[in-house]
Amino acid sequence: MEIEERILKDIRLFDSSIEKAGKLMLGEEENKVVELAKMYALDSKSWLDKKDYYTSFSSIAYAHGLLDAILKMRNIIE
């Protein structure tokens, strides 16, 4: 799999996960973390458009980490 395809796959996975988070009743602090994760995902798309694959991949990976922390705290994922 090419790096660009991998990043696009991770962005789609993030978008799916963000839908799950959107169905939760989150507290103020949790919502801040989700919004931060969304910003990192947008950054990933921007870096991808610029063909900066390493920064794009790092950004989407960080977005996943932030969102996963919220979903794990809520026992949505293991």
N, C-alpha and C positions, 0 to 999 in steps of 0.2 A: 504494500500500500504506500502510495506517495505521501509525503509529509502534508501537502495541502489537503488531500483527501482525509487524512487522519484528523487534521484540525477541524475540518468541516463536520466530520463524524462526531467529534467531541462537542462542538457547538450545538449540534442537533440533540445530543444527549443532555447537555445542559438545559436547553429549551424544554425538554421533556421533564426534567427534574424541577424546573422553576414552576411548571404547571402544578406539580404535586404540592410544592410549597405554597402556591397561591390559594390552595383549598384549605390551608390550615389557619386557625386563629392564632396569629403570632403576636407576641408582645412588642412593645416599642423598640427595645434593643434588638430583638430578633429581626424585626423589619429593617432596621438599619443595616444589619449584616447582609440580608437578602438584597437590599438596594446596592450595597457595595459589590456583591457578587455580580449583579446585573451590569454594573459599570465595567467591571473587569471583562465580562463577556463582550460588551460593546467594544472595548479596547482591543480585544482579540480579533474581532472582525475588521477593525480599522488597520491593525498591523498586518492582517492577512491581505487586505487590499493593497498594501504597500510591499507585499512579498517579503516581509520580515517574519519568516516562519518561526524562528526561535522565540521571538518576543510574543508572537501570536499564541504559540503553544503554551508558553509560560503563563500568559494572561488567562487563557481558558482553564488551565490546570488550577490556577489559584482560585478562579471563580467556582470551580467544582469543589474545591476544598472548603471554601466558606459555606457554600450551600449544603454540602454533605454534613458539616458540623451541625447545622440546624436540623436537618432531617434525622440525623442520628440521635440528637437530643430528644426528638419527638418520637423515637422508635419507628420511624417510617422506613428506614433502611438499617441494615446491620453494619 
